[in-house]
């Protein structure tokens, strides 16, 4: 360590030549980004993204190798089971089936169809609104095949014309079509201001619900999948529906939901997802952005569960892919997934059961896709091989007519939100955590932390290489995996044997780091260093407009890349701290003291210290840098919370106060 600094000082002060030959020395080294000046990274703000994309590319190769090994019927069955088991595990603990208490709140008779307005309790006091569109009995005698229709991200939910449209077209041709509002859409809004006006809905609301759900080891998708399971239960409870001839359809966000249900529930014999299936190893991560909370299943790319697998998991049941040429869900990736799935169907000698329709146009349902979907359902559910062509516009219901309730589900007595349901689970986990952690040693807790935050052991983390920063002897960069770099700064201090490492979110040259370095010198610390983990300081990502930065922080879309890989930002950054600490400590015996300049940086420091307790002397924080409890956030949710601080399922294992206790964290007042 000291040899590196001596060489840098000699080159800068006495030789007066740049360290990298052929590159002019910077006129003002302090103004040049460390990562750029060192030659490690030319676009620091892209560093975290590039690192994660490289990881995704590695996992894509593994997925392909695994898929290509699936040959026999036994291989297919094992492949399907492994992914279904994984899928259910990632959704987290679901619920016991309780009475649906289905109510018909109104009936509408139209010349073309009948419509029943429905309210279900998918959980006790957790209400779902829907509409059951039925054929005219004088034209088609009951019972009918049944199709569950799930809505995309339309604020109106089931009242949206095209989502009603597929139901009406199906009912006009002999199918029972049940459409249900997802949470935070239609009549199931959950966010209101003091005057009762809605504040958040659809994607933003789903992502808000996702934060607490993820901390508990769930997902917004957990609620949606459960609602769909209960929707099928409702269809099966109807005497006018054929209970073993069921299908599912949905577009966009409904395409996501229908893809999940068709993969997970054996009762779905026929499926027609629309404008969603593509590949998460492809353009959706490389040139687009991951979608909102429920469209990202924790660890699915790390494990090897791509969009093609949603089809393969149900093979050889009839499945139609509805697609649009100019969709933002990449059509090229859709065809790759279709072909991969078709090879499995062909090995099962049922290639005729998988089909695809591609329509010119942009994202969303259109008459051609509705016609194709209903024709597909009639073929496989009713045994009628007919080409359906609807007479558009279809006779839809008005927004008022289709309402199941006058003022939405939250006006019902004691109605619960997703946040209420999560609070109940949070209370259970508080008790189970207390039991798990009682009597645990620091070493045992370290194993728990590493498993939850996905932190590798020191032996598994490759040793970094140092890179000088020309003209800046107090700075250098540790070159880490896949082109990542960790900027480090050295401060003058007392010269003793102990080392203090500042973990900084704001950056090595920020005022907060200067204050912490001055404090360390006053404390008589021998060596003081500051470290920028990936995605902070110079390499902070700019984010995109898709996510609300005020609610979720600047890292929303890139954070979901790590989530899809089964990683956490906290864990990745804690590994950076471990790597730097091991390098700085060298052969010295003295453990390193950690401190941090923000609550987010403190979470990273606490995880590093908890994961490798022998490497660190402890963690010292100012009161302004103490992170808040995750459990407290779930109890007060919804509210703003930065995704970078979220770890999937962490509250099943520990909370922030447990980290502070096991690391012996000291707080300066």
ZICOR-V952504 format. One record per residue. N is the residue number from 1. RES is the residue in one small letter. PHI is phi in radians with two decimals (* if undefined). NEAR is the number of other ideal C-beta (glycine too) atoms within 8 Angstrom. D_LAST is the distance of its C-alpha to the last C-alpha in Angstrom with 2 decimals. Layout:
N,RES,PHI,NEAR,D_LAST
N,RES,PHI,NEAR,D_LAST
This chain:
1,x,*,7,33.39
2,x,-1.20,5,34.03
3,x,-1.11,6,37.63
4,x,-1.07,10,36.54
5,x,-1.15,10,34.50
6,x,-1.07,8,37.34
7,x,-1.09,9,39.89
8,x,-1.09,12,37.94
9,x,-1.11,9,37.53
10,x,-1.07,9,41.21
11,x,-1.13,11,42.39
12,x,-1.35,12,40.33
13,x,-1.65,7,40.86
14,x,-1.97,6,44.33
15,x,-1.37,6,46.33
16,x,0.96,5,45.23
17,x,-2.24,6,46.34
18,x,-1.18,9,44.54
19,x,-1.17,7,43.57
20,x,-1.64,8,45.30
21,x,-1.05,4,48.95
22,x,1.53,3,50.43
23,x,-1.95,8,47.19
24,x,-1.18,4,46.58
25,x,-1.17,9,43.44
26,x,-1.20,10,41.01
27,x,-1.18,3,41.27
28,x,-2.31,6,37.53
29,x,-0.96,11,35.86
30,x,-1.14,6,32.39
31,x,-1.57,5,33.75
32,x,-1.59,11,35.34
33,x,-0.98,7,33.49
34,x,-1.00,15,32.96
35,x,-1.12,14,34.63
36,x,-1.27,10,37.64
37,x,-1.08,13,38.04
38,x,-1.36,12,38.00
39,x,1.41,7,40.69
40,x,-1.35,9,38.82
41,x,-2.60,11,38.49
42,x,-1.47,3,40.34
43,x,-2.23,7,38.65
44,x,-0.97,10,34.96
45,x,-1.16,8,34.27
46,x,-1.70,8,36.90
47,x,-1.10,16,35.61
48,x,-1.12,13,33.90
49,x,-1.05,10,36.90
50,x,-1.09,11,39.40
51,x,-1.06,13,37.74
52,x,-1.20,13,37.88
53,x,-1.10,11,41.43
54,x,-1.07,10,42.51
55,x,-1.13,11,41.23
56,x,-1.10,15,43.11
57,x,-1.09,9,46.25
58,x,-1.11,8,46.07
59,x,-1.23,13,45.82
60,x,-1.09,10,48.69
61,x,-1.10,8,50.93
62,x,-1.13,9,50.04
63,x,-1.01,12,50.80
64,x,-1.09,8,54.15
65,x,-1.10,8,55.09
66,x,-1.14,10,54.27
67,x,-1.07,10,56.20
68,x,-1.15,6,59.22
69,x,-1.45,7,59.52
70,x,-1.48,9,60.13
71,x,-2.13,5,63.92
72,x,-1.55,5,65.33
73,x,-1.04,7,64.98
74,x,-1.16,6,62.92
75,x,-1.06,10,60.60
76,x,-1.08,14,60.18
77,x,-1.08,8,59.44
78,x,-1.18,8,56.82
79,x,-1.09,12,55.21
80,x,-1.11,12,55.09
81,x,-1.11,8,53.67
82,x,-1.05,8,50.91
83,x,-1.32,15,49.68
84,x,-1.18,11,50.07
85,x,-1.05,8,48.18
86,x,-1.07,12,45.39
87,x,-1.01,15,45.34
88,x,-1.08,9,45.04
89,x,-1.10,7,42.32
90,x,-1.25,11,40.20
91,x,-1.26,12,40.66
92,x,1.50,12,39.05
93,x,-1.12,6,40.22
94,x,-1.67,8,42.55
95,x,-2.19,7,44.04
96,x,-1.31,3,47.10
97,x,-1.18,5,49.91
98,x,-1.98,8,50.14
99,x,-0.97,4,52.93
100,x,-1.24,11,52.98
101,x,0.83,6,54.46
102,x,-1.08,9,56.12
103,x,-2.16,7,57.29
104,x,-1.69,8,59.75
105,x,-1.69,8,58.78
106,x,3.10,7,61.64
107,x,-2.25,8,64.59
108,x,-2.08,10,65.95
109,x,-1.81,4,69.52
110,x,-2.08,8,70.44
111,x,-1.02,3,73.75
112,x,-1.64,8,72.05
113,x,-2.92,11,69.57
114,x,-2.01,13,67.87
115,x,-2.35,13,64.11
116,x,-1.91,11,62.18
117,x,-1.57,14,58.74
118,x,-2.09,15,56.52
119,x,-2.24,14,53.28
120,x,-2.05,15,51.96
121,x,-1.87,13,49.17
122,x,-1.24,10,48.03
123,x,-2.38,10,45.47
124,x,-0.97,6,45.49
125,x,1.09,9,44.72
126,x,-2.02,11,43.91
127,x,-1.78,12,46.76
128,x,-2.17,15,48.59
129,x,-1.81,18,51.23
130,x,-2.73,15,54.24
131,x,-2.35,15,57.87
132,x,-1.76,11,60.75
133,x,-1.64,15,63.57
134,x,-2.11,14,66.88
135,x,-1.15,15,70.36
136,x,-1.21,10,73.16
137,x,-1.10,9,74.87
138,x,-1.25,3,78.31
139,x,-1.73,6,77.61
140,x,-2.28,8,75.63
141,x,-1.39,3,75.98
142,x,-1.23,9,72.94
143,x,-1.43,6,71.22
144,x,-2.09,13,69.44
145,x,-1.05,14,67.22
146,x,-2.05,17,63.63
147,x,-2.25,16,61.06
148,x,-1.56,16,57.34
149,x,-1.96,16,56.13
150,x,-2.01,16,52.44
151,x,-1.51,18,51.13
152,x,-1.35,13,49.54
153,x,-1.38,10,46.70
154,x,-1.69,10,48.69
155,x,-0.97,7,46.98
156,x,-1.31,9,50.21
157,x,1.07,15,50.19
158,x,-1.13,16,53.58
159,x,-1.35,11,54.98
160,x,-1.03,11,54.99
161,x,-1.03,8,58.64
162,x,-1.23,11,58.84
163,x,-1.27,18,56.93
164,x,-1.08,17,59.33
165,x,-1.01,13,62.06
166,x,-1.13,15,62.00
167,x,-1.19,14,62.12
168,x,-1.15,15,65.03
169,x,-1.09,14,66.93
170,x,-1.15,14,66.49
171,x,-1.12,16,67.63
172,x,-1.17,9,70.63
173,x,-2.08,11,71.64
174,x,1.75,11,71.31
175,x,-2.00,16,67.68
176,x,-1.52,17,65.18
177,x,-2.07,14,62.02
178,x,-1.93,17,58.75
179,x,-1.96,14,55.91
180,x,-2.25,16,52.44
181,x,-1.18,13,49.45
182,x,-1.30,15,46.35
183,x,-1.04,14,42.98
184,x,1.20,13,41.73
185,x,-2.51,15,45.27
186,x,1.03,13,48.28
187,x,-1.60,11,47.96
188,x,-2.04,15,44.80
189,x,-1.15,13,42.17
190,x,-2.16,13,38.77
191,x,-2.04,11,36.71
192,x,-2.43,9,37.48
193,x,-1.50,6,36.06
194,x,-1.10,3,36.18
195,x,-1.62,4,39.86
196,x,1.48,5,40.75
197,x,-1.55,6,41.30
198,x,-1.08,7,40.48
199,x,-1.94,6,37.48
200,x,-2.36,9,37.50
201,x,-2.67,10,40.35
202,x,0.80,11,41.90
203,x,-1.08,9,40.00
204,x,-1.10,11,36.70
205,x,-1.14,14,36.70
206,x,-1.07,15,37.72
207,x,-1.25,15,34.81
208,x,-1.11,13,32.37
209,x,-1.11,17,33.95
210,x,-1.19,13,33.69
211,x,-1.06,16,29.90
212,x,-1.12,14,29.46
213,x,-1.07,16,32.83
214,x,-1.11,16,31.95
215,x,-1.02,15,28.76
216,x,-1.57,15,31.14
217,x,1.48,10,33.76
218,x,-1.97,12,35.99
219,x,-2.83,15,36.99
220,x,-0.96,15,38.31
221,x,-1.07,14,41.60
222,x,-1.02,12,41.31
223,x,-1.18,13,41.89
224,x,-1.19,14,44.65
225,x,-1.10,14,46.45
226,x,-1.11,12,46.36
227,x,-1.04,13,47.76
228,x,-1.20,16,50.52
229,x,-1.02,10,51.35
230,x,-1.25,13,51.76
231,x,-1.10,15,53.78
232,x,-1.13,14,56.19
233,x,-0.99,10,56.26
234,x,-1.09,14,57.32
235,x,-1.04,14,60.08
236,x,-1.20,11,61.34
237,x,-1.38,7,61.47
238,x,-1.48,10,63.90
239,x,-1.19,5,67.59
240,x,-1.63,8,68.47
241,x,-2.12,13,66.42
242,x,-1.35,10,67.61
243,x,-1.20,8,64.74
244,x,-1.88,6,65.28
245,x,-2.20,10,65.87
246,x,-2.07,19,62.41
247,x,-2.36,16,60.85
248,x,-2.48,17,57.68
249,x,-2.50,17,57.27
250,x,-3.11,16,54.54
251,x,-2.10,16,53.76
252,x,1.07,13,50.67
253,x,-1.02,17,47.72
254,x,-1.25,17,50.55
255,x,-1.14,16,51.90
256,x,-1.06,14,48.64
257,x,-1.09,16,48.84
258,x,-1.17,16,52.56
259,x,-1.13,14,52.07
260,x,-1.09,14,49.53
261,x,-1.14,17,51.76
262,x,-1.14,16,54.92
263,x,-1.41,13,53.24
264,x,-1.76,10,51.74
265,x,-1.99,9,54.28
266,x,-1.12,3,57.80
267,x,-1.22,8,59.21
268,x,-1.36,14,59.01
269,x,-1.46,11,62.43
270,x,-2.24,15,62.54
271,x,-2.42,16,59.78
272,x,-2.51,15,59.68
273,x,-1.21,17,56.20
274,x,-2.26,16,56.18
275,x,0.91,14,54.32
276,x,-2.64,13,51.59
277,x,-1.03,15,52.74
278,x,-2.62,14,52.38
279,x,-2.81,14,50.18
280,x,-1.41,12,46.47
281,x,-1.48,11,47.35
282,x,-1.82,12,49.20
283,x,-1.09,11,48.75
284,x,-1.10,13,46.30
285,x,-1.83,13,43.59
286,x,-1.53,8,45.18
287,x,-2.29,4,46.22
288,x,-1.97,8,45.00
289,x,-2.44,8,41.74
290,x,-1.03,12,40.87
291,x,-1.44,8,41.31
292,x,-1.30,12,39.00
293,x,-0.88,14,37.32
294,x,-1.27,13,40.41
295,x,-1.62,9,42.39
296,x,-2.28,12,40.27
297,x,-1.68,11,40.51
298,x,-0.97,12,37.86
299,x,1.31,13,39.27
300,x,-1.18,16,42.78
301,x,-1.36,17,43.44
302,x,-1.16,10,42.00
303,x,-1.32,9,44.20
304,x,1.88,12,47.20
305,x,-2.33,10,47.76
306,x,-1.80,12,48.95
307,x,-1.06,13,50.81
308,x,-1.00,14,54.16
309,x,-1.20,11,52.99
310,x,-1.08,13,52.72
311,x,-1.38,17,56.47
312,x,-1.07,14,57.23
313,x,-1.06,12,55.45
314,x,-1.90,12,58.11
315,x,-0.99,14,61.11
316,x,-1.83,9,63.98
317,x,-1.30,11,63.36
318,x,-1.06,11,64.43
319,x,-2.49,15,61.79
320,x,-2.00,12,62.26
321,x,-1.66,12,59.83
322,x,-1.64,15,59.92
323,x,-2.39,15,58.88
324,x,-2.20,15,59.01
325,x,-1.03,9,59.90
326,x,-1.81,8,57.30
327,x,-1.14,12,54.46
328,x,-1.30,5,50.95
329,x,-1.42,13,51.10
330,x,-0.98,14,53.07
331,x,-1.18,13,56.72
332,x,-1.09,8,57.36
333,x,-1.15,14,54.70
334,x,-1.05,16,56.19
335,x,-1.16,9,59.57
336,x,-1.09,11,58.16
337,x,-1.12,15,56.54
338,x,-1.05,14,59.79
339,x,-1.17,8,61.85
340,x,-1.08,11,59.61
341,x,-1.17,14,59.87
342,x,-1.09,10,63.59
343,x,-1.08,8,64.26
344,x,-1.21,13,62.90
345,x,-1.04,13,65.00
346,x,-1.16,9,68.01
347,x,-1.14,9,67.60
348,x,-1.57,10,67.74
349,x,1.08,6,70.87
350,x,-2.43,10,69.36
351,x,-1.10,8,68.71
352,x,-1.22,5,70.23
353,x,-1.56,11,67.28
354,x,-2.10,15,64.80
355,x,-2.51,9,65.33
356,x,-2.46,10,63.66
357,x,-2.20,11,64.48
358,x,-2.09,8,63.31
359,x,-1.99,11,63.78
360,x,-1.11,6,63.56
361,x,2.43,8,60.69
362,x,-1.67,6,56.96
363,x,-0.87,9,54.49
364,x,2.22,11,55.49
365,x,-1.06,12,58.30
366,x,-2.64,10,61.73
367,x,-0.93,7,65.15
368,x,-1.10,8,66.20
369,x,-1.26,14,63.22
370,x,-1.11,14,63.77
371,x,-1.04,13,67.45
372,x,-1.13,12,66.73
373,x,-1.12,14,64.21
374,x,-1.16,15,66.55
375,x,-1.05,11,69.47
376,x,-1.11,13,67.44
377,x,-1.12,17,66.53
378,x,-1.10,15,70.14
379,x,-1.10,12,71.38
380,x,-1.66,10,69.17
381,x,-1.74,15,68.52
382,x,-1.99,10,71.83
383,x,1.20,5,74.20
384,x,-2.01,7,75.27
385,x,-1.54,5,75.45
386,x,-2.17,8,75.53
387,x,-1.64,5,74.29
388,x,-1.66,10,72.44
389,x,-2.25,5,72.38
390,x,-1.29,12,70.67
391,x,-1.62,4,72.06
392,x,-1.65,5,69.15
393,x,-1.30,5,67.54
394,x,-1.38,11,67.11
395,x,-1.36,6,67.26
396,x,-1.34,9,63.53
397,x,-1.58,9,62.03
398,x,-1.28,6,60.17
399,x,-1.03,7,56.45
400,x,-1.32,5,57.31
401,x,-1.09,7,60.06
402,x,-1.44,13,58.01
403,x,-1.04,11,55.19
404,x,-1.49,12,54.93
405,x,-2.37,12,52.90
406,x,-1.19,4,52.92
407,x,-2.33,5,49.14
408,x,1.44,9,47.69
409,x,-1.18,12,46.28
410,x,-1.28,10,43.14
411,x,-1.46,8,45.43
412,x,-1.29,9,46.74
413,x,-1.02,3,45.60
414,x,1.04,5,42.47
415,x,-1.09,11,42.58
416,x,-1.92,9,39.75
417,x,-1.73,8,38.07
418,x,-1.04,11,37.02
419,x,-1.18,11,33.44
420,x,-1.13,9,34.66
421,x,-1.10,12,36.43
422,x,-1.15,14,33.39
423,x,-1.09,11,31.29
424,x,-1.06,8,33.93
425,x,-1.17,11,33.70
426,x,-1.02,14,29.90
427,x,-1.11,8,30.23
428,x,-1.09,8,32.71
429,x,-1.19,12,30.55
430,x,-1.03,9,27.61
431,x,-1.21,8,30.07
432,x,-1.18,9,31.63
433,x,-1.11,14,28.35
434,x,-1.03,8,27.48
435,x,-1.18,7,30.93
436,x,-1.10,9,30.83
437,x,-1.53,9,27.58
438,x,-1.11,6,28.36
439,x,1.39,2,29.37
440,x,-1.27,9,28.81
441,x,-1.37,5,28.32
442,x,-1.11,7,25.98
443,x,-1.15,7,29.18
444,x,-1.19,8,30.37
445,x,-1.14,14,27.13
446,x,-1.03,12,27.40
447,x,-1.11,8,30.85
448,x,-1.08,12,29.67
449,x,-1.15,15,27.06
450,x,-1.07,12,29.63
451,x,-1.19,8,32.20
452,x,-1.25,12,30.14
453,x,-1.59,14,28.60
454,x,1.05,10,31.81
455,x,-1.81,13,30.36
456,x,-1.28,8,33.10
457,x,-1.27,8,32.98
458,x,-0.98,9,32.68
459,x,-1.15,4,36.45
460,x,-1.52,5,37.13
461,x,-1.54,11,35.11
462,x,-1.02,5,37.45
463,x,-1.18,7,36.45
464,x,-1.43,11,35.70
465,x,-1.91,6,37.68
466,x,-1.43,10,36.18
467,x,-2.25,12,37.49
468,x,-1.24,12,37.22
469,x,-1.95,13,36.37
470,x,-0.95,13,39.13
471,x,1.34,9,38.07
472,x,-2.35,12,34.36
473,x,-1.16,8,33.93
474,x,-1.57,6,30.14
475,x,-2.30,12,30.56
476,x,-2.69,12,32.49
477,x,-2.23,15,32.85
478,x,-1.60,14,33.20
479,x,-1.40,10,36.13
480,x,-1.84,12,35.57
481,x,-1.23,6,37.92
482,x,0.89,8,40.15
483,x,1.40,10,39.44
484,x,-1.33,12,35.66
485,x,-2.35,15,33.70
486,x,-2.02,15,30.14
487,x,-1.19,14,29.16
488,x,-2.27,15,27.28
489,x,-2.21,12,26.17
490,x,-1.89,9,25.89
491,x,-2.01,11,23.90
492,x,-1.12,4,24.91
493,x,-2.57,13,22.90
494,x,-1.30,7,23.61
495,x,1.57,4,26.42
496,x,-1.33,9,25.48
497,x,-1.53,5,26.12
498,x,-1.46,10,22.81
499,x,-2.15,14,22.02
500,x,-2.07,15,18.92
501,x,-1.99,15,19.75
502,x,-1.60,15,17.88
503,x,-1.61,18,19.05
504,x,-2.05,18,19.48
505,x,-1.55,11,20.76
506,x,-1.35,11,21.11
507,x,2.15,11,23.19
508,x,-1.10,14,23.41
509,x,-1.87,7,24.07
510,x,-1.39,11,21.41
511,x,-1.12,6,19.08
512,x,-1.14,10,16.02
513,x,-1.20,16,17.61
514,x,-1.02,9,18.46
515,x,-1.13,8,14.90
516,x,-1.17,12,13.87
517,x,-1.17,13,17.14
518,x,-1.11,8,16.60
519,x,-1.10,8,13.31
520,x,-1.08,14,15.40
521,x,-1.11,13,18.15
522,x,-1.09,6,16.12
523,x,-1.38,7,15.16
524,x,1.39,7,18.92
525,x,-1.22,14,19.33
526,x,-1.27,10,23.06
527,x,-2.24,11,23.43
528,x,-2.18,14,21.21
529,x,-2.31,14,22.51
530,x,-2.23,15,21.68
531,x,-2.29,15,23.61
532,x,-1.77,13,24.81
533,x,-1.12,12,25.97
534,x,-0.97,13,29.00
535,x,1.49,13,28.83
536,x,-2.15,13,25.83
537,x,1.06,12,25.86
538,x,-1.09,10,29.52
539,x,-1.75,16,30.80
540,x,-1.11,9,29.18
541,x,-1.26,12,31.98
542,x,-1.48,6,33.12
543,x,1.28,11,33.90
544,x,-2.37,8,36.86
545,x,-1.31,3,37.72
546,x,-1.08,7,38.62
547,x,-1.75,11,35.10
548,x,-1.41,7,33.02
549,x,-1.10,9,30.11
550,x,-1.14,4,28.16
551,x,-1.61,10,28.39
552,x,-2.04,13,28.42
553,x,1.46,9,26.95
554,x,-1.43,8,29.14
555,x,-1.84,15,30.22
556,x,-0.85,16,32.18
557,x,-1.24,12,35.63
558,x,-1.25,13,34.84
559,x,-0.98,12,32.38
560,x,-1.19,12,35.36
561,x,-1.13,14,37.26
562,x,-1.10,12,34.80
563,x,-1.06,15,34.98
564,x,-1.10,17,38.79
565,x,-1.39,13,38.65
566,x,1.49,11,36.55
567,x,-1.86,12,33.52
568,x,-2.20,12,29.96
569,x,-1.04,13,28.07
570,x,-1.05,13,25.09
571,x,-1.16,13,27.55
572,x,-1.06,12,29.33
573,x,-1.27,14,26.22
574,x,-1.10,15,25.01
575,x,-1.10,12,28.44
576,x,-1.06,14,27.88
577,x,-1.12,16,24.79
578,x,-1.08,15,26.93
579,x,-1.08,14,29.78
580,x,-1.17,15,27.88
581,x,-1.12,15,26.07
582,x,-1.07,11,29.44
583,x,-1.16,12,31.01
584,x,-1.17,13,28.47
585,x,-1.25,12,28.45
586,x,0.99,6,32.25
587,x,-1.58,3,33.84
588,x,-1.11,7,30.95
589,x,-1.51,2,29.83
590,x,-1.27,9,26.13
591,x,-1.16,8,24.01
592,x,-1.65,13,21.76
593,x,-1.54,14,17.97
594,x,-1.97,16,16.78
595,x,-2.55,15,14.04
596,x,-2.64,15,14.47
597,x,-1.80,14,14.23
598,x,-2.55,11,14.71
599,x,-1.02,10,14.76
600,x,-1.13,11,18.43
601,x,-1.14,14,17.97
602,x,-1.12,15,15.39
603,x,-1.04,13,18.18
604,x,-1.12,16,20.58
605,x,-1.07,16,18.60
606,x,-1.10,15,18.08
607,x,-1.19,15,21.81
608,x,-1.09,17,22.88
609,x,-1.17,15,21.11
610,x,-1.24,12,22.48
611,x,-1.28,13,25.91
612,x,-2.33,12,26.39
613,x,-1.10,12,24.33
614,x,-1.31,5,26.52
615,x,-1.47,12,25.70
616,x,-2.18,15,21.94
617,x,-1.43,7,19.88
618,x,2.58,11,16.94
619,x,-2.21,17,14.32
620,x,-2.09,10,10.86
621,x,-2.22,14,8.94
622,x,-1.37,7,6.34
623,x,-1.06,8,5.56
624,x,-1.28,4,8.71
625,x,-1.81,13,10.66
626,x,-1.30,11,10.63
627,x,-1.24,11,14.33
628,x,-1.38,8,15.82
629,x,-1.22,9,18.37
630,x,-1.13,11,21.90
631,x,-1.10,11,23.48
632,x,-1.11,8,21.66
633,x,-1.08,14,22.98
634,x,-1.05,14,26.47
635,x,-1.17,8,26.33
636,x,-1.76,6,25.59
637,x,-0.98,13,27.73
638,x,-1.48,10,29.37
639,x,3.09,7,26.93
640,x,-1.11,6,25.79
641,x,-2.81,11,24.39
642,x,-1.31,10,24.73
643,x,-1.04,13,27.40
644,x,-1.02,11,25.92
645,x,-1.72,12,23.37
646,x,-1.70,12,26.20
647,x,-2.12,12,27.81
648,x,-1.10,11,31.12
649,x,1.24,13,31.16
650,x,-1.09,12,27.72
651,x,-1.29,15,27.27
652,x,-1.36,10,30.37
653,x,-2.09,11,28.52
654,x,-2.85,12,24.72
655,x,-2.16,11,21.70
656,x,-1.06,11,18.24
657,x,-1.10,7,16.84
658,x,-1.20,11,19.77
659,x,-1.02,15,18.90
660,x,-1.14,11,15.41
661,x,-1.22,8,17.14
662,x,-1.25,11,20.04
663,x,-1.59,13,18.23
664,x,1.12,7,15.87
665,x,-1.09,13,12.89
666,x,-1.88,8,9.67
667,x,-1.98,9,6.29
668,x,-1.49,7,3.77
669,x,-1.51,3,0.00
